[in-house]
């Protein structure tokens, strides 16, 4: 059974930094893509950043230049380095892992990020 587990959320002041981690286990295959999404109260879940294959990345315009997505294939772990955090970054952050065989996306349970003074 594939498991996706996020960690690293918390409370941070505006301008601060956090690093989120997402560990994937339970599969002999590695996901071909992984991503970070977030959902604030009253809003739909939105893409934050996604990493595909060997290194293709895409970011939401709102986080470009502030957030960096990366992956350690040996550990099957993905990271999201978040710098210059703003109150509008407050949300539950979810990790996704896309597998090709069989074709399925797995989600983590989410980790809360709160940016407030």
Secondary structure as a PSIPRED ss2 file (coil, helix, strand):
# PSIPRED VFORMAT (PSIPRED V4.0)

   1 X C   1.000  0.000  0.000
   2 X C   1.000  0.000  0.000
   3 X E   0.000  0.000  1.000
   4 X E   0.000  0.000  1.000
   5 X E   0.000  0.000  1.000
   6 X E   0.000  0.000  1.000
   7 X E   0.000  0.000  1.000
   8 X C   1.000  0.000  0.000
   9 X C   1.000  0.000  0.000
  10 X E   0.000  0.000  1.000
  11 X E   0.000  0.000  1.000
  12 X E   0.000  0.000  1.000
  13 X C   1.000  0.000  0.000
  14 X C   1.000  0.000  0.000
  15 X C   1.000  0.000  0.000
  16 X C   1.000  0.000  0.000
  17 X C   1.000  0.000  0.000
  18 X E   0.000  0.000  1.000
  19 X E   0.000  0.000  1.000
  20 X E   0.000  0.000  1.000
  21 X E   0.000  0.000  1.000
  22 X E   0.000  0.000  1.000
  23 X E   0.000  0.000  1.000
  24 X E   0.000  0.000  1.000
  25 X E   0.000  0.000  1.000
  26 X C   1.000  0.000  0.000
  27 X C   1.000  0.000  0.000
  28 X C   1.000  0.000  0.000
  29 X C   1.000  0.000  0.000
  30 X C   1.000  0.000  0.000
  31 X C   1.000  0.000  0.000
  32 X C   1.000  0.000  0.000
  33 X E   0.000  0.000  1.000
  34 X E   0.000  0.000  1.000
  35 X E   0.000  0.000  1.000
  36 X E   0.000  0.000  1.000
  37 X E   0.000  0.000  1.000
  38 X E   0.000  0.000  1.000
  39 X E   0.000  0.000  1.000
  40 X C   1.000  0.000  0.000
  41 X C   1.000  0.000  0.000
  42 X C   1.000  0.000  0.000
  43 X C   1.000  0.000  0.000
  44 X C   1.000  0.000  0.000
  45 X C   1.000  0.000  0.000
  46 X E   0.000  0.000  1.000
  47 X E   0.000  0.000  1.000
  48 X E   0.000  0.000  1.000
  49 X E   0.000  0.000  1.000
  50 X E   0.000  0.000  1.000
  51 X E   0.000  0.000  1.000
  52 X E   0.000  0.000  1.000
  53 X C   1.000  0.000  0.000
  54 X C   1.000  0.000  0.000
  55 X C   1.000  0.000  0.000
  56 X E   0.000  0.000  1.000
  57 X E   0.000  0.000  1.000
  58 X E   0.000  0.000  1.000
  59 X E   0.000  0.000  1.000
  60 X C   1.000  0.000  0.000
  61 X H   0.000  1.000  0.000
  62 X H   0.000  1.000  0.000
  63 X H   0.000  1.000  0.000
  64 X C   1.000  0.000  0.000
  65 X C   1.000  0.000  0.000
  66 X C   1.000  0.000  0.000
  67 X E   0.000  0.000  1.000
  68 X E   0.000  0.000  1.000
  69 X E   0.000  0.000  1.000
  70 X E   0.000  0.000  1.000
  71 X E   0.000  0.000  1.000
  72 X E   0.000  0.000  1.000
  73 X C   1.000  0.000  0.000
  74 X C   1.000  0.000  0.000
  75 X C   1.000  0.000  0.000
  76 X C   1.000  0.000  0.000
  77 X E   0.000  0.000  1.000
  78 X E   0.000  0.000  1.000
  79 X E   0.000  0.000  1.000
  80 X E   0.000  0.000  1.000
  81 X E   0.000  0.000  1.000
  82 X E   0.000  0.000  1.000
  83 X C   1.000  0.000  0.000
  84 X C   1.000  0.000  0.000
  85 X C   1.000  0.000  0.000
  86 X C   1.000  0.000  0.000
  87 X H   0.000  1.000  0.000
  88 X H   0.000  1.000  0.000
  89 X H   0.000  1.000  0.000
  90 X C   1.000  0.000  0.000
  91 X E   0.000  0.000  1.000
  92 X E   0.000  0.000  1.000
  93 X E   0.000  0.000  1.000
  94 X E   0.000  0.000  1.000
  95 X E   0.000  0.000  1.000
  96 X E   0.000  0.000  1.000
  97 X E   0.000  0.000  1.000
  98 X E   0.000  0.000  1.000
  99 X E   0.000  0.000  1.000
 100 X C   1.000  0.000  0.000
 101 X C   1.000  0.000  0.000
 102 X C   1.000  0.000  0.000
 103 X C   1.000  0.000  0.000
 104 X E   0.000  0.000  1.000
 105 X E   0.000  0.000  1.000
 106 X E   0.000  0.000  1.000
 107 X E   0.000  0.000  1.000
 108 X C   1.000  0.000  0.000
 109 X C   1.000  0.000  0.000
 110 X C   1.000  0.000  0.000
 111 X E   0.000  0.000  1.000
 112 X E   0.000  0.000  1.000
 113 X E   0.000  0.000  1.000
 114 X E   0.000  0.000  1.000
 115 X E   0.000  0.000  1.000
 116 X C   1.000  0.000  0.000
 117 X C   1.000  0.000  0.000
